[in-house]
Amino acid sequence: MTTQGDVLVSIQRIARRFGDVVALDDVSIDIRDNEFFALLGPSGCGKTTLLRVLAGFEEPDAGQVLLGDTDLLALPPHRRPVNLMFQSYALFPHMSVERNVAYGLEREGTAKAEVRTRVGEVLETVGLSELAKRRPSQLSGGQRQRVALARAIVKRPRLLLLDEPLSALDRKVRAEMQLELKRLQHDVGITFVVVTHDQEEAMSMADRIAVMHEGTVQQVDSPVDLYQRPSNLFVAQFIGTSNLFAGDAVTGGIRFAGRTLPGVVVGEPISGASRLLVRPEDTVLVEPRDALLSGRVIETQFFGGVSTVAITVAGHDVPVLLTRQGAPSAVRDAEVHLSWDPAKAVVLSA
């Protein structure tokens, strides 16, 4: 029996080509038991192909997938302890909520009494007990999403795969369902693997994230570590907003416009052309004597709780962004001076 933190799924050197297109290139990932795991990346990066390999709808050209001690690739899709929740939800419009949820159990020949019990329990878990007799057309988008989720977890799979599960919802409902999915994953104790191109969605829900690009895994880490310690330039630019300064790596940072901008290297030493990553919230205004850079404010924006200041800096071809809580800390056309904590700035190979 696995316990939380043990490896549940081991994806080992999976490769998949479609003609000249390399969809998956030597992909290896370990997914832990009872973990909310996200596959994140732009369209065409291979994340959905990998999900289909796990579900059994795609056969890889090479590699192995183990679920515990079981060779998952040796099992047909209907024999795998895996369930896939489709992006479209695929609910039966002529069936009630409870009939939709019960359908898979009934097809497997589960005893009627057990079907009633399990359907009742899962509808209670997703908060749909009072809507059990309604049909999908009588539900909101968020409620239909819960029905699809209930139908997926009622069969008690060891692994639940979710393909862009919130893309059909509007922004407000999507934000609510992000919290709801995380709560449900914790309550039902099933490992969730979600595919998404939305970094905010992945960051808000997942325990760990695999960032993918052009069929390869760029980095697997917690949301905090991905954001604070990206392993390469692609991850740095894909996750969050960045100030990226171009220069040559030197001891303790990079050489930029005749001075050293301080930062730290994560992992192997770096030489030659590099980028220094500083997040906008780590960029601060200081007195001239404490400045690493100086510039002029070209725009300020106030979003209620947070404000953004855009600053032009000589030698840097895009504005440097600074964010802070509350109202803007500078006015347009003002000369300002910038600094940051070197421990929060990361040097990356260009």
C-alpha positions in Angstrom: 0.0 0.0 0.0 1.2 3.5 -0.9 1.2 6.4 1.6 1.2 10.1 0.8 4.5 11.0 -0.7 5.2 7.6 -2.2 5.5 7.5 -6.0 2.2 6.3 -7.5 3.0 6.8 -11.2 6.4 6.5 -12.7 6.7 7.8 -16.3 9.9 6.6 -17.8 11.5 7.9 -21.0 8.2 8.1 -22.9 8.6 9.0 -26.6 5.9 9.7 -29.2 6.2 10.9 -32.8 3.5 11.8 -35.4 5.4 11.7 -38.7 8.0 14.4 -38.4 6.5 15.9 -35.3 8.0 14.9 -32.0 5.2 15.1 -29.5 7.0 13.6 -26.6 10.8 13.4 -26.4 12.2 11.1 -23.6 9.8 12.3 -20.9 10.3 11.0 -17.4 8.2 12.2 -14.4 7.3 10.7 -11.0 3.8 11.5 -9.7 3.2 10.9 -6.0 0.3 9.2 -4.3 -2.5 11.6 -3.3 -0.9 14.5 -5.1 -2.5 17.2 -7.2 -0.1 17.3 -10.2 -0.3 19.6 -13.2 1.1 19.3 -16.7 1.6 22.9 -17.8 2.7 24.4 -21.1 1.7 26.2 -24.3 -0.4 24.5 -27.0 1.5 21.8 -28.8 4.0 21.1 -26.0 2.9 17.4 -25.6 0.9 17.6 -22.4 -2.3 16.3 -23.8 -0.5 13.5 -25.6 1.1 12.4 -22.3 -2.3 12.5 -20.7 -3.7 10.2 -23.5 -0.8 7.8 -23.0 -1.7 7.5 -19.3 -5.4 7.0 -20.2 -4.6 4.4 -22.8 -5.8 6.3 -25.8 -2.3 6.8 -27.2 0.4 4.2 -27.5 4.0 5.6 -27.1 6.8 4.6 -29.4 9.1 4.0 -26.5 9.2 4.1 -22.7 7.4 2.6 -19.7 4.6 3.8 -17.3 4.3 2.1 -14.0 1.4 2.5 -11.6 2.7 1.1 -8.4 4.1 -2.2 -9.5 1.7 -2.5 -12.5 2.8 -2.0 -16.1 0.1 0.5 -17.1 0.9 0.2 -20.8 0.1 -3.5 -20.8 -3.5 -2.9 -19.8 -6.3 -1.7 -22.2 -8.0 1.6 -21.2 -11.0 -0.1 -19.6 -8.8 -2.2 -17.3 -6.7 0.6 -16.0 -7.5 2.0 -12.5 -7.5 5.4 -14.2 -10.4 7.7 -15.2 -10.4 10.7 -17.6 -12.6 13.7 -17.2 -13.1 15.2 -20.6 -12.9 19.0 -21.3 -16.5 18.9 -22.8 -17.8 17.0 -19.7 -19.7 14.6 -22.1 -22.8 14.3 -19.9 -25.9 12.4 -21.1 -28.6 15.2 -21.6 -31.5 12.8 -21.2 -30.4 11.5 -17.8 -30.7 13.1 -14.4 -27.6 14.1 -12.4 -27.7 10.9 -10.3 -28.2 8.7 -13.4 -25.2 10.3 -15.1 -23.1 9.7 -12.0 -24.4 6.1 -11.6 -23.9 5.1 -15.3 -20.3 3.8 -15.1 -21.1 1.7 -12.0 -24.2 0.2 -13.5 -22.3 -0.7 -16.7 -19.8 -2.6 -14.5 -22.7 -4.6 -12.9 -22.3 -3.0 -9.4 -25.1 -4.0 -7.0 -28.0 -1.5 -7.0 -27.7 -0.9 -3.3 -24.0 -0.1 -3.5 -24.7 2.2 -6.5 -27.2 4.2 -4.5 -24.9 4.5 -1.6 -21.8 5.5 -3.6 -23.7 8.0 -5.8 -25.3 9.5 -2.7 -21.9 9.9 -1.0 -20.2 11.4 -4.0 -23.1 13.9 -4.7 -22.8 15.0 -1.1 -19.1 15.5 -1.5 -19.5 17.7 -4.6 -22.5 19.6 -3.1 -25.1 18.4 -5.6 -27.4 16.2 -3.4 -30.3 18.6 -3.8 -29.9 18.7 -7.6 -29.8 14.9 -8.1 -33.1 14.7 -10.1 -32.2 17.6 -12.4 -30.9 17.2 -16.0 -27.7 18.8 -17.3 -29.7 21.5 -19.2 -31.1 22.7 -15.9 -27.6 23.2 -14.4 -25.1 26.1 -14.5 -21.7 25.5 -16.1 -20.1 25.1 -12.7 -22.7 22.5 -11.6 -22.2 20.5 -14.8 -18.5 20.5 -14.1 -19.2 19.0 -10.7 -21.4 16.3 -12.2 -18.6 15.3 -14.5 -16.2 15.2 -11.6 -18.6 13.2 -9.5 -19.0 10.7 -12.3 -15.2 10.4 -12.6 -14.5 9.8 -8.9 -17.5 7.6 -8.1 -15.6 4.6 -9.6 -12.8 5.3 -7.1 -9.9 5.3 -9.6 -6.4 5.5 -8.2 -5.6 8.2 -10.8 -7.9 10.9 -12.1 -6.9 12.7 -15.3 -8.4 16.1 -16.1 -8.0 17.7 -19.5 -8.4 21.5 -19.3 -11.3 20.9 -16.9 -12.2 24.6 -16.3 -11.7 26.1 -19.7 -15.5 26.2 -20.4 -16.2 28.2 -17.4 -16.3 32.0 -17.1 -13.6 33.7 -15.0 -15.5 34.1 -11.7 -16.8 30.5 -11.7 -13.4 29.2 -12.8 -11.7 30.8 -9.8 -14.3 29.2 -7.5 -13.9 25.8 -9.1 -10.1 26.0 -8.7 -10.6 26.1 -4.9 -13.3 23.5 -5.1 -11.2 21.0 -7.2 -8.3 21.3 -4.7 -10.7 20.7 -1.8 -12.3 17.7 -3.5 -8.9 16.2 -4.3 -8.0 16.4 -0.6 -11.3 15.0 0.5 -11.5 12.0 -1.8 -7.8 11.1 -1.5 -7.3 10.4 -5.2 -4.2 11.5 -7.2 -5.3 14.2 -9.7 -3.3 15.0 -12.9 -4.6 18.1 -14.7 -3.5 19.4 -18.1 -3.7 23.1 -18.5 -2.1 26.0 -20.5 -3.2 28.4 -17.8 -0.3 29.1 -15.4 -2.6 30.7 -12.8 -4.8 27.7 -12.8 -1.8 25.3 -12.3 -0.2 27.5 -9.6 -3.4 27.9 -7.6 -4.3 24.1 -7.6 -1.2 21.9 -7.9 1.2 20.6 -5.3 3.7 20.2 -8.1 3.9 21.2 -11.7 5.7 19.8 -14.7 6.4 22.6 -17.2 6.6 21.2 -20.7 7.9 22.7 -24.0 8.3 21.1 -27.4 7.8 17.6 -26.1 10.2 17.9 -23.2 10.0 18.5 -19.5 11.7 21.7 -18.6 11.2 21.6 -14.8 9.2 19.7 -12.2 8.7 21.6 -9.0 6.3 23.2 -6.5 4.6 26.4 -7.6 6.7 28.5 -5.3 10.0 27.0 -6.5 9.0 27.3 -10.1 8.3 31.0 -9.6 11.3 31.8 -7.4 13.9 29.4 -8.8 13.2 28.7 -12.5 15.7 26.3 -14.0 15.9 28.0 -17.4 14.9 31.0 -19.4 11.7 29.3 -20.9 10.3 28.6 -17.4 11.2 32.1 -16.2 9.3 33.7 -19.0 6.4 31.3 -19.0 5.7 31.5 -15.2 4.7 34.9 -14.0 5.9 38.3 -15.0 9.6 38.9 -15.2 12.2 41.7 -15.5 15.0 40.1 -17.6 18.3 42.0 -18.0 20.7 40.8 -20.7 24.5 40.6 -20.0 27.4 38.3 -19.4 27.7 36.1 -16.3 30.2 37.3 -13.8 30.9 36.2 -10.2 27.8 37.2 -8.2 25.6 38.3 -11.1 25.8 39.6 -14.6 27.6 42.5 -16.3 25.1 45.1 -17.6 25.7 48.6 -18.9 29.1 48.8 -17.3 28.1 47.6 -13.8 27.4 44.3 -12.0 23.8 43.5 -11.3 23.7 41.0 -8.4 21.9 37.7 -8.4 22.4 34.0 -7.7 22.9 31.0 -10.0 20.6 28.0 -9.4 22.3 24.7 -10.2 25.3 24.5 -12.5 27.7 27.4 -12.9 26.9 29.7 -15.9 29.3 31.6 -18.2 28.8 33.8 -21.3 25.6 35.4 -22.4 23.0 35.4 -19.6 19.9 36.9 -18.2 19.2 38.2 -14.8 15.6 37.5 -13.6 14.1 39.9 -11.1 10.3 39.7 -10.3 8.4 43.0 -10.3 7.4 42.5 -6.6 11.1 42.1 -5.6 12.1 45.4 -7.4 12.0 48.3 -5.0 12.5 52.1 -5.1 15.5 53.3 -3.1 17.6 56.4 -2.4 20.2 57.2 -5.1 23.1 56.0 -2.9 21.5 52.5 -2.7 20.5 52.2 -6.3 21.6 49.4 -8.7 19.8 51.1 -11.6 18.1 54.4 -12.3 15.4 55.3 -14.8 12.3 57.4 -15.5 8.7 56.5 -14.8 6.6 56.2 -18.0 3.3 54.9 -16.6 1.6 53.9 -13.4 -1.4 51.7 -12.9 -3.6 51.1 -9.9 -5.6 47.9 -9.6 -7.2 48.5 -6.1 -5.0 46.4 -3.8 -1.9 46.5 -6.1 -0.2 49.0 -8.2 2.3 48.7 -11.1 5.0 51.2 -12.1 6.7 51.0 -15.5 10.2 52.5 -15.7 12.6 53.1 -18.7 16.2 52.2 -17.9 19.1 53.0 -20.3 20.5 49.9 -22.0 17.2 48.0 -21.4 14.8 47.7 -24.4 11.6 47.1 -22.5 10.2 48.9 -19.4 11.2 47.6 -16.0 8.1 46.7 -14.0 7.7 47.3 -10.2 4.6 46.2 -8.3 3.7 47.0 -4.7 0.7 46.8 -2.4 -1.5 49.9 -2.3 -1.3 53.1 -4.4 1.6 53.8 -6.9 4.8 54.8 -5.2 5.9 57.2 -8.0 4.4 59.6 -10.5 4.8 59.7 -14.3 8.1 61.4 -15.6 9.7 61.1 -12.1 13.4 60.0 -12.0 13.6 56.9 -9.8 16.2 54.6 -8.4 15.9 50.8 -8.3 17.3 47.9 -6.3 16.5 44.3 -5.1 17.7 41.7 -2.8 20.4 39.7 -4.7 19.2 36.5 -3.1 15.8 36.9 -4.9 17.4 37.6 -8.4 18.3 34.6 -10.5 21.0 34.3 -13.2 20.0 32.1 -16.2 21.9 31.0 -19.3 20.7 32.8 -22.4 
